[in-house]
Amino acid sequence: MAFSEYLADRVRQRLKGSGILEEKKMMGGLIFMVNAKMCVGVDLDKKTQEDRLMVRVGKINYQELLSKPGSRKMNFTGKPMRGFLFIDPDGFDTEEDLDFWVERALEFNKLL
C-alpha cells in the first residue's frame, strides 16, 4: 500500500464533520468512506511515482470535471470507470484545488 500520509492528512482534515468517516486500505492506497460510501482516495501512481487522488464525482458533471487541470479518467482495471476520476498533483497541490475536489466528492456522496 503506497500513499502519502501528508496527502491523506490533508484529505482527512477536509472530511471531518462530513458524516461517518471510515478509512480503508484498498486499491493500492487509502480510501475514505463517508457514510459507508466510497468518496475519495489517495495512492501513488505506479507509472509516475507521484501522489494522486481518486475522486468519486458521479456521471452528471463527469465530462465538465474531466476538463479540469490534473483530471483524467480513472483507469484502474484497464477500463475507465465512469463517475470516478484520478487527479494528478497539478490538480490538487494548492489548498483551494484540493478543497474543490473534496467538495465535488462530498456533493456526490450526499446524492447516494
N, CA, C and O atoms as a GROMACS GRO file, in nm:
protein
  448
    1MET      N    1   0.084  -0.118   0.000
    1MET     CA    2   0.000   0.000   0.000
    1MET      C    3   0.089   0.124   0.000
    1MET      O    4   0.156   0.155   0.099
    2ALA      N    5   0.088   0.193  -0.111
    2ALA     CA    6   0.172   0.311  -0.122
    2ALA      C    7   0.084   0.436  -0.135
    2ALA      O    8   0.007   0.450  -0.229
    3PHE      N    9   0.099   0.524  -0.039
    3PHE     CA   10   0.030   0.653  -0.046
    3PHE      C   11   0.100   0.750   0.047
    3PHE      O   12   0.172   0.709   0.139
    4SER      N   13   0.080   0.876   0.022
    4SER     CA   14   0.141   0.981   0.102
    4SER      C   15   0.058   1.009   0.227
    4SER      O   16  -0.060   1.043   0.218
    5GLU      N   17   0.119   0.994   0.342
    5GLU     CA   18   0.049   1.027   0.468
    5GLU      C   19   0.016   1.176   0.472
    5GLU      O   20  -0.087   1.216   0.526
    6TYR      N   21   0.104   1.257   0.415
    6TYR     CA   22   0.080   1.402   0.411
    6TYR      C   23  -0.048   1.432   0.333
    6TYR      O   24  -0.133   1.509   0.379
    7LEU      N   25  -0.062   1.373   0.215
    7LEU     CA   26  -0.183   1.394   0.134
    7LEU      C   27  -0.304   1.336   0.205
    7LEU      O   28  -0.411   1.398   0.206
    8ALA      N   29  -0.289   1.219   0.265
    8ALA     CA   30  -0.401   1.158   0.339
    8ALA      C   31  -0.446   1.250   0.452
    8ALA      O   32  -0.566   1.265   0.476
    9ASP      N   33  -0.351   1.312   0.523
    9ASP     CA   34  -0.387   1.405   0.631
    9ASP      C   35  -0.460   1.528   0.577
    9ASP      O   36  -0.554   1.576   0.639
   10ARG      N   37  -0.415   1.577   0.462
   10ARG     CA   38  -0.482   1.694   0.401
   10ARG      C   39  -0.628   1.660   0.368
   10ARG      O   40  -0.717   1.741   0.392
   11VAL      N   41  -0.651   1.542   0.314
   11VAL     CA   42  -0.787   1.500   0.279
   11VAL      C   43  -0.867   1.476   0.407
   11VAL      O   44  -0.981   1.521   0.418
   12ARG      N   45  -0.809   1.407   0.501
   12ARG     CA   46  -0.874   1.374   0.629
   12ARG      C   47  -0.928   1.500   0.697
   12ARG      O   48  -1.041   1.501   0.746
   13GLN      N   49  -0.849   1.606   0.699
   13GLN     CA   50  -0.890   1.732   0.762
   13GLN      C   51  -1.014   1.790   0.694
   13GLN      O   52  -1.101   1.847   0.760
   14ARG      N   53  -1.021   1.775   0.565
   14ARG     CA   54  -1.134   1.831   0.490
   14ARG      C   55  -1.261   1.749   0.506
   14ARG      O   56  -1.372   1.800   0.489
   15LEU      N   57  -1.246   1.623   0.539
   15LEU     CA   58  -1.363   1.536   0.553
   15LEU      C   59  -1.422   1.535   0.693
   15LEU      O   60  -1.533   1.486   0.714
   16LYS      N   61  -1.350   1.590   0.790
   16LYS     CA   62  -1.401   1.592   0.928
   16LYS      C   63  -1.535   1.664   0.933
   16LYS      O   64  -1.553   1.771   0.875
   17GLY      N   65  -1.629   1.602   1.004
   17GLY     CA   66  -1.760   1.663   1.021
   17GLY      C   67  -1.855   1.643   0.904
   17GLY      O   68  -1.965   1.698   0.904
   18SER      N   69  -1.814   1.565   0.804
   18SER     CA   70  -1.899   1.548   0.686
   18SER      C   71  -1.986   1.423   0.694
   18SER      O   72  -2.060   1.393   0.601
   19GLY      N   73  -1.977   1.351   0.803
   19GLY     CA   74  -2.056   1.230   0.820
   19GLY      C   75  -1.972   1.125   0.890
   19GLY      O   76  -1.869   1.157   0.950
   20ILE      N   77  -2.016   1.002   0.883
   20ILE     CA   78  -1.942   0.892   0.945
   20ILE      C   79  -1.824   0.861   0.853
   20ILE      O   80  -1.842   0.814   0.741
   21LEU      N   81  -1.704   0.886   0.903
   21LEU     CA   82  -1.582   0.870   0.824
   21LEU      C   83  -1.513   0.739   0.860
   21LEU      O   84  -1.491   0.708   0.977
   22GLU      N   85  -1.480   0.664   0.757
   22GLU     CA   86  -1.408   0.539   0.775
   22GLU      C   87  -1.296   0.534   0.671
   22GLU      O   88  -1.314   0.577   0.558
   23GLU      N   89  -1.181   0.483   0.710
   23GLU     CA   90  -1.068   0.470   0.620
   23GLU      C   91  -1.041   0.323   0.595
   23GLU      O   92  -1.039   0.242   0.687
   24LYS      N   93  -1.020   0.290   0.467
   24LYS     CA   94  -0.992   0.152   0.431
   24LYS      C   95  -0.872   0.149   0.337
   24LYS      O   96  -0.865   0.225   0.241
   25LYS      N   97  -0.779   0.060   0.367
   25LYS     CA   98  -0.668   0.039   0.276
   25LYS      C   99  -0.715  -0.059   0.170
   25LYS      O  100  -0.744  -0.175   0.198
   26MET      N  101  -0.722  -0.010   0.048
   26MET     CA  102  -0.767  -0.092  -0.065
   26MET      C  103  -0.726  -0.026  -0.195
   26MET      O  104  -0.688   0.092  -0.196
   27MET      N  105  -0.733  -0.100  -0.304
   27MET     CA  106  -0.700  -0.047  -0.436
   27MET      C  107  -0.558   0.011  -0.438
   27MET      O  108  -0.531   0.103  -0.515
   28GLY      N  109  -0.470  -0.041  -0.357
   28GLY     CA  110  -0.332   0.005  -0.357
   28GLY      C  111  -0.308   0.134  -0.282
   28GLY      O  112  -0.198   0.188  -0.286
   29GLY      N  113  -0.408   0.184  -0.213
   29GLY     CA  114  -0.394   0.310  -0.140
   29GLY      C  115  -0.488   0.316  -0.022
   29GLY      O  116  -0.521   0.213   0.039
   30LEU      N  117  -0.531   0.436   0.011
   30LEU     CA  118  -0.621   0.460   0.123
   30LEU      C  119  -0.749   0.523   0.070
   30LEU      O  120  -0.745   0.626   0.004
   31ILE      N  121  -0.861   0.459   0.100
   31ILE     CA  122  -0.992   0.508   0.056
   31ILE      C  123  -1.067   0.564   0.176
   31ILE      O  124  -1.072   0.502   0.283
   32PHE      N  125  -1.125   0.681   0.158
   32PHE     CA  126  -1.207   0.744   0.262
   32PHE      C  127  -1.353   0.718   0.227
   32PHE      O  128  -1.402   0.757   0.121
   33MET      N  129  -1.420   0.651   0.319
   33MET     CA  130  -1.562   0.622   0.304
   33MET      C  131  -1.637   0.725   0.390
   33MET      O  132  -1.601   0.748   0.505
   34VAL      N  133  -1.740   0.785   0.334
   34VAL     CA  134  -1.825   0.878   0.408
   34VAL      C  135  -1.965   0.819   0.408
   34VAL      O  136  -2.024   0.795   0.303
   35ASN      N  137  -2.017   0.796   0.527
   35ASN     CA  138  -2.149   0.734   0.544
   35ASN      C  139  -2.157   0.601   0.467
   35ASN      O  140  -2.256   0.573   0.400
   36ALA      N  141  -2.051   0.522   0.480
   36ALA     CA  142  -2.042   0.388   0.422
   36ALA      C  143  -2.036   0.386   0.270
   36ALA      O  144  -2.060   0.282   0.209
   37LYS      N  145  -2.004   0.500   0.208
   37LYS     CA  146  -1.993   0.507   0.062
   37LYS      C  147  -1.856   0.560   0.024
   37LYS      O  148  -1.806   0.656   0.083
   38MET      N  149  -1.793   0.497  -0.077
   38MET     CA  150  -1.663   0.541  -0.124
   38MET      C  151  -1.672   0.686  -0.170
   38MET      O  152  -1.760   0.721  -0.248
   39CYS      N  153  -1.581   0.769  -0.123
   39CYS     CA  154  -1.587   0.911  -0.153
   39CYS      C  155  -1.460   0.960  -0.225
   39CYS      O  156  -1.467   1.010  -0.337
   40VAL      N  157  -1.347   0.946  -0.160
   40VAL     CA  158  -1.221   0.994  -0.216
   40VAL      C  159  -1.108   0.903  -0.168
   40VAL      O  160  -1.118   0.841  -0.061
   41GLY      N  161  -1.003   0.894  -0.245
   41GLY     CA  162  -0.891   0.809  -0.207
   41GLY      C  163  -0.758   0.874  -0.243
   41GLY      O  164  -0.753   0.968  -0.322
   42VAL      N  165  -0.653   0.821  -0.186
   42VAL     CA  166  -0.517   0.866  -0.217
   42VAL      C  167  -0.432   0.743  -0.245
   42VAL      O  168  -0.446   0.639  -0.179
   43ASP      N  169  -0.345   0.756  -0.343
   43ASP     CA  170  -0.250   0.649  -0.370
   43ASP      C  171  -0.130   0.705  -0.444
   43ASP      O  172  -0.118   0.827  -0.462
   44LEU      N  173  -0.044   0.618  -0.488
   44LEU     CA  174   0.075   0.655  -0.562
   44LEU      C  175   0.062   0.596  -0.702
   44LEU      O  176   0.043   0.476  -0.718
   45ASP      N  177   0.073   0.682  -0.802
   45ASP     CA  178   0.068   0.635  -0.940
   45ASP      C  179   0.193   0.551  -0.967
   45ASP      O  180   0.305   0.601  -0.955
   46LYS      N  181   0.175   0.426  -1.002
   46LYS     CA  182   0.288   0.335  -1.022
   46LYS      C  183   0.376   0.376  -1.139
   46LYS      O  184   0.496   0.349  -1.138
   47LYS      N  185   0.318   0.439  -1.241
   47LYS     CA  186   0.397   0.479  -1.358
   47LYS      C  187   0.484   0.601  -1.330
   47LYS      O  188   0.601   0.605  -1.367
   48THR      N  189   0.425   0.701  -1.263
   48THR     CA  190   0.496   0.828  -1.242
   48THR      C  191   0.557   0.841  -1.104
   48THR      O  192   0.640   0.929  -1.080
   49GLN      N  193   0.516   0.753  -1.011
   49GLN     CA  194   0.559   0.759  -0.871
   49GLN      C  195   0.516   0.890  -0.802
   49GLN      O  196   0.580   0.935  -0.707
   50GLU      N  197   0.408   0.949  -0.852
   50GLU     CA  198   0.353   1.072  -0.794
   50GLU      C  199   0.225   1.041  -0.718
   50GLU      O  200   0.154   0.945  -0.749
   51ASP      N  201   0.197   1.124  -0.618
   51ASP     CA  202   0.071   1.113  -0.546
   51ASP      C  203  -0.043   1.141  -0.642
   51ASP      O  204  -0.027   1.215  -0.740
   52ARG      N  205  -0.158   1.082  -0.613
   52ARG     CA  206  -0.278   1.116  -0.690
   52ARG      C  207  -0.400   1.094  -0.602
   52ARG      O  208  -0.397   1.020  -0.504
   53LEU      N  209  -0.505   1.162  -0.640
   53LEU     CA  210  -0.635   1.146  -0.575
   53LEU      C  211  -0.723   1.058  -0.663
   53LEU      O  212  -0.709   1.056  -0.785
   54MET      N  213  -0.812   0.986  -0.600
   54MET     CA  214  -0.921   0.919  -0.668
   54MET      C  215  -1.046   0.987  -0.613
   54MET      O  216  -1.070   0.987  -0.492
   55VAL      N  217  -1.125   1.044  -0.702
   55VAL     CA  218  -1.242   1.120  -0.659
   55VAL      C  219  -1.367   1.061  -0.725
   55VAL      O  220  -1.372   1.043  -0.847
   56ARG      N  221  -1.466   1.032  -0.642
   56ARG     CA  222  -1.593   0.981  -0.694
   56ARG      C  223  -1.687   1.100  -0.712
   56ARG      O  224  -1.732   1.161  -0.616
   57VAL      N  225  -1.715   1.131  -0.840
   57VAL     CA  226  -1.794   1.251  -0.871
   57VAL      C  227  -1.927   1.220  -0.939
   57VAL      O  228  -2.008   1.310  -0.959
   58GLY      N  229  -1.950   1.095  -0.975
   58GLY     CA  230  -2.074   1.060  -1.042
   58GLY      C  231  -2.069   1.092  -1.191
   58GLY      O  232  -1.965   1.134  -1.243
   59LYS      N  233  -2.181   1.073  -1.258
   59LYS     CA  234  -2.184   1.088  -1.404
   59LYS      C  235  -2.239   1.221  -1.451
   59LYS      O  236  -2.218   1.259  -1.566
   60ILE      N  237  -2.308   1.294  -1.364
   60ILE     CA  238  -2.376   1.417  -1.408
   60ILE      C  239  -2.276   1.522  -1.458
   60ILE      O  240  -2.291   1.572  -1.569
   61ASN      N  241  -2.176   1.556  -1.378
   61ASN     CA  242  -2.079   1.659  -1.416
   61ASN      C  243  -1.946   1.599  -1.460
   61ASN      O  244  -1.845   1.670  -1.465
   62TYR      N  245  -1.945   1.472  -1.492
   62TYR     CA  246  -1.822   1.400  -1.523
   62TYR      C  247  -1.742   1.466  -1.635
   62TYR      O  248  -1.623   1.494  -1.617
   63GLN      N  249  -1.803   1.491  -1.748
   63GLN     CA  250  -1.732   1.548  -1.863
   63GLN      C  251  -1.674   1.686  -1.830
   63GLN      O  252  -1.561   1.716  -1.868
   64GLU      N  253  -1.751   1.768  -1.762
   64GLU     CA  254  -1.704   1.901  -1.724
   64GLU      C  255  -1.583   1.890  -1.630
   64GLU      O  256  -1.483   1.960  -1.649
   65LEU      N  257  -1.591   1.803  -1.531
   65LEU     CA  258  -1.482   1.788  -1.435
   65LEU      C  259  -1.359   1.724  -1.498
   65LEU      O  260  -1.247   1.746  -1.453
   66LEU      N  261  -1.380   1.646  -1.602
   66LEU     CA  262  -1.268   1.583  -1.673
   66LEU      C  263  -1.180   1.687  -1.742
   66LEU      O  264  -1.064   1.660  -1.772
   67SER      N  265  -1.235   1.805  -1.767
   67SER     CA  266  -1.158   1.910  -1.834
   67SER      C  267  -1.075   1.995  -1.737
   67SER      O  268  -0.999   2.081  -1.782
   68LYS      N  269  -1.088   1.972  -1.608
   68LYS     CA  270  -1.013   2.049  -1.508
   68LYS      C  271  -0.866   2.005  -1.506
   68LYS      O  272  -0.835   1.890  -1.538
   69PRO      N  273  -0.775   2.098  -1.470
   69PRO     CA  274  -0.632   2.064  -1.466
   69PRO      C  275  -0.604   1.944  -1.376
   69PRO      O  276  -0.653   1.936  -1.263
   70GLY      N  277  -0.524   1.852  -1.427
   70GLY     CA  278  -0.483   1.735  -1.350
   70GLY      C  279  -0.582   1.621  -1.350
   70GLY      O  280  -0.552   1.513  -1.300
   71SER      N  281  -0.700   1.643  -1.406
   71SER     CA  282  -0.807   1.544  -1.404
   71SER      C  283  -0.795   1.449  -1.522
   71SER      O  284  -0.765   1.492  -1.634
   72ARG      N  285  -0.819   1.321  -1.497
   72ARG     CA  286  -0.821   1.222  -1.606
   72ARG      C  287  -0.912   1.107  -1.565
   72ARG      O  288  -0.944   1.088  -1.448
   73LYS      N  289  -0.951   1.031  -1.664
   73LYS     CA  290  -1.038   0.916  -1.638
   73LYS      C  291  -0.967   0.819  -1.545
   73LYS      O  292  -0.846   0.797  -1.556
   74MET      N  293  -1.043   0.763  -1.453
   74MET     CA  294  -0.988   0.662  -1.365
   74MET      C  295  -0.986   0.530  -1.441
   74MET      O  296  -1.090   0.473  -1.472
   75ASN      N  297  -0.867   0.484  -1.469
   75ASN     CA  298  -0.849   0.362  -1.546
   75ASN      C  299  -0.769   0.266  -1.459
   75ASN      O  300  -0.652   0.240  -1.486
   76PHE      N  301  -0.832   0.214  -1.358
   76PHE     CA  302  -0.765   0.130  -1.258
   76PHE      C  303  -0.756  -0.015  -1.304
   76PHE      O  304  -0.660  -0.085  -1.272
   77THR      N  305  -0.855  -0.060  -1.377
   77THR     CA  306  -0.863  -0.202  -1.414
   77THR      C  307  -0.836  -0.226  -1.562
   77THR      O  308  -0.850  -0.338  -1.609
   78GLY      N  309  -0.796  -0.122  -1.634
   78GLY     CA  310  -0.778  -0.134  -1.778
   78GLY      C  311  -0.898  -0.081  -1.855
   78GLY      O  312  -0.892  -0.067  -1.977
   79LYS      N  313  -1.004  -0.052  -1.784
   79LYS     CA  314  -1.125   0.005  -1.843
   79LYS      C  315  -1.165   0.126  -1.759
   79LYS      O  316  -1.175   0.115  -1.637
   80PRO      N  317  -1.188   0.243  -1.823
   80PRO     CA  318  -1.227   0.361  -1.745
   80PRO      C  319  -1.353   0.338  -1.663
   80PRO      O  320  -1.449   0.277  -1.710
   81MET      N  321  -1.350   0.386  -1.541
   81MET     CA  322  -1.465   0.374  -1.451
   81MET      C  323  -1.540   0.506  -1.452
   81MET      O  324  -1.494   0.605  -1.394
   82ARG      N  325  -1.655   0.509  -1.517
   82ARG     CA  326  -1.733   0.632  -1.525
   82ARG      C  327  -1.777   0.675  -1.386
   82ARG      O  328  -1.819   0.594  -1.303
   83GLY      N  329  -1.766   0.804  -1.363
   83GLY     CA  330  -1.806   0.858  -1.234
   83GLY      C  331  -1.690   0.870  -1.136
   83GLY      O  332  -1.706   0.926  -1.028
   84PHE      N  333  -1.574   0.817  -1.174
   84PHE     CA  334  -1.454   0.827  -1.092
   84PHE      C  335  -1.344   0.895  -1.172
   84PHE      O  336  -1.329   0.870  -1.292
   85LEU      N  337  -1.266   0.979  -1.106
   85LEU     CA  338  -1.155   1.048  -1.170
   85LEU      C  339  -1.027   1.030  -1.090
   85LEU      O  340  -1.029   1.020  -0.967
   86PHE      N  341  -0.916   1.025  -1.161
   86PHE     CA  342  -0.786   1.039  -1.099
   86PHE      C  343  -0.748   1.186  -1.112
   86PHE      O  344  -0.772   1.248  -1.216
   87ILE      N  345  -0.690   1.242  -1.008
   87ILE     CA  346  -0.642   1.380  -1.011
   87ILE      C  347  -0.493   1.376  -0.983
   87ILE      O  348  -0.450   1.331  -0.877
   88ASP      N  349  -0.416   1.424  -1.078
   88ASP     CA  350  -0.271   1.430  -1.063
   88ASP      C  351  -0.232   1.552  -0.980
   88ASP      O  352  -0.314   1.642  -0.962
   89PRO      N  353  -0.108   1.557  -0.930
   89PRO     CA  354  -0.067   1.664  -0.838
   89PRO      C  355  -0.094   1.807  -0.885
   89PRO      O  356  -0.127   1.893  -0.803
   90ASP      N  357  -0.082   1.835  -1.014
   90ASP     CA  358  -0.108   1.972  -1.059
   90ASP      C  359  -0.254   2.011  -1.041
   90ASP      O  360  -0.288   2.129  -1.054
   91GLY      N  361  -0.340   1.916  -1.012
   91GLY     CA  362  -0.481   1.944  -0.990
   91GLY      C  363  -0.520   1.956  -0.844
   91GLY      O  364  -0.633   1.994  -0.814
   92PHE      N  365  -0.427   1.926  -0.750
   92PHE     CA  366  -0.462   1.936  -0.608
   92PHE      C  367  -0.351   1.993  -0.520
   92PHE      O  368  -0.363   1.991  -0.398
   93ASP      N  369  -0.245   2.043  -0.580
   93ASP     CA  370  -0.133   2.094  -0.499
   93ASP      C  371  -0.172   2.211  -0.410
   93ASP      O  372  -0.128   2.219  -0.295
   94THR      N  373  -0.255   2.302  -0.461
   94THR     CA  374  -0.294   2.415  -0.377
   94THR      C  375  -0.408   2.373  -0.285
   94THR      O  376  -0.482   2.279  -0.315
   95GLU      N  377  -0.422   2.443  -0.175
   95GLU     CA  378  -0.531   2.413  -0.081
   95GLU      C  379  -0.666   2.434  -0.147
   95GLU      O  380  -0.759   2.356  -0.125
   96GLU      N  381  -0.678   2.538  -0.229
   96GLU     CA  382  -0.805   2.566  -0.297
   96GLU      C  383  -0.841   2.455  -0.394
   96GLU      O  384  -0.958   2.416  -0.404
   97ASP      N  385  -0.742   2.403  -0.466
   97ASP     CA  386  -0.769   2.295  -0.562
   97ASP      C  387  -0.810   2.168  -0.489
   97ASP      O  388  -0.902   2.099  -0.532
   98LEU      N  389  -0.742   2.136  -0.379
   98LEU     CA  390  -0.781   2.017  -0.303
   98LEU      C  391  -0.920   2.034  -0.244
   98LEU      O  392  -1.000   1.940  -0.245
   99ASP      N  393  -0.950   2.154  -0.194
   99ASP     CA  394  -1.086   2.183  -0.145
   99ASP      C  395  -1.189   2.155  -0.254
   99ASP      O  396  -1.293   2.093  -0.228
  100PHE      N  397  -1.161   2.202  -0.374
  100PHE     CA  398  -1.253   2.185  -0.486
  100PHE      C  399  -1.288   2.038  -0.507
  100PHE      O  400  -1.405   2.002  -0.518
  101TRP      N  401  -1.185   1.952  -0.512
  101TRP     CA  402  -1.209   1.810  -0.541
  101TRP      C  403  -1.279   1.739  -0.426
  101TRP      O  404  -1.368   1.656  -0.449
  102VAL      N  405  -1.242   1.770  -0.306
  102VAL     CA  406  -1.308   1.706  -0.192
  102VAL      C  407  -1.454   1.750  -0.187
  102VAL      O  408  -1.542   1.669  -0.157
  103GLU      N  409  -1.480   1.876  -0.215
  103GLU     CA  410  -1.619   1.925  -0.216
  103GLU      C  411  -1.702   1.855  -0.325
  103GLU      O  412  -1.818   1.821  -0.302
  104ARG      N  413  -1.643   1.833  -0.444
  104ARG     CA  414  -1.715   1.763  -0.552
  104ARG      C  415  -1.748   1.620  -0.507
  104ARG      O  416  -1.858   1.571  -0.532
  105ALA      N  417  -1.652   1.554  -0.442
  105ALA     CA  418  -1.676   1.417  -0.396
  105ALA      C  419  -1.785   1.414  -0.289
  105ALA      O  420  -1.870   1.324  -0.289
  106LEU      N  421  -1.783   1.510  -0.198
  106LEU     CA  422  -1.884   1.514  -0.092
  106LEU      C  423  -2.023   1.546  -0.149
  106LEU      O  424  -2.123   1.492  -0.101
  107GLU      N  425  -2.029   1.634  -0.249
  107GLU     CA  426  -2.157   1.664  -0.314
  107GLU      C  427  -2.219   1.538  -0.371
  107GLU      O  428  -2.338   1.513  -0.352
  108PHE      N  429  -2.138   1.460  -0.442
  108PHE     CA  430  -2.191   1.336  -0.500
  108PHE      C  431  -2.227   1.236  -0.390
  108PHE      O  432  -2.329   1.167  -0.400
  109ASN      N  433  -2.145   1.228  -0.289
  109ASN     CA  434  -2.169   1.135  -0.179
  109ASN      C  435  -2.306   1.157  -0.117
  109ASN      O  436  -2.373   1.061  -0.078
  110LYS      N  437  -2.349   1.282  -0.108
  110LYS     CA  438  -2.480   1.315  -0.049
  110LYS      C  439  -2.596   1.267  -0.136
  110LYS      O  440  -2.707   1.246  -0.087
  111LEU      N  441  -2.569   1.248  -0.265
  111LEU     CA  442  -2.674   1.204  -0.357
  111LEU      C  443  -2.698   1.053  -0.351
  111LEU      O  444  -2.801   1.004  -0.397
  112LEU      N  445  -2.602   0.981  -0.294
  112LEU     CA  446  -2.611   0.834  -0.291
  112LEU      C  447  -2.705   0.785  -0.183
  112LEU      O  448  -2.724   0.664  -0.168
   0.00000   0.00000   0.00000
